[in-house]
């Protein structure tokens, strides 16, 4: 190495070592401060957990019976199952107090009114991993009967058309869609 290169080598090595020696205590202080704050919040969380009153663990749905929209003021619903970012499963009963077959099943909140009765979404399972698995049913409130029209494997469905005792349901599951034609 020449003398000029050796001079620059010593100068840059001195500058680099100075930066490292001066910044190391600052970096170490921030590290210790971060560890201390983490420890402090951990202890605060433990303290607040001890102060929390004992009782039901987890999220509990304590809802009351509410009139189901689009049911002509005939049905009431109470939340049975809420799927995260998904639909709500409800338990139904008649508002007039008459014992009914609808109380035995869990339904979705989609209700369509027809002259023949109500179109309801009856859930076959409450297991979130197995959903969507439900039946589209026709509930005749005068005879208190549920008739299964078809099985649906998509949350995104709608009654597209009604013509001459024929219902056309359209569905879409995110990748594919289709339609089902049902005779009443």
Number of C-alpha atoms within 10 A of each C-alpha: 7 6 8 8 10 10 12 11 13 11 12 11 12 12 12 11 12 12 11 12 11 10 12 12 11 11 12 11 12 12 12 12 12 12 11 12 12 12 12 11 11 11 12 11 12 10 11 10 11 9 9 8 8 8 6 7 6 6 6 10 11 8 10 10 15 13 18 20 15 14 16 10 12 15 20 19 24 20 20 18 19 15 12 8 6 9 14 17 23 23 19 26 22 18 16 10 9 9 11 14 15 20 14 10 14 24 27 22 20 19 15 16 14 12 6 13 19 20 22 24 24 25 21 16 14 17 12 13 8 10 15 19 19 22 19 20 20 23 21 16 17 8 9 13 15 19 14 15 17 14 16 19 15 16 18 13 17 14 14 13 11 13 8 7 9 12 17 15 19 17 19 15 13 9 5 7 12 10 14 14 15 13 10 11
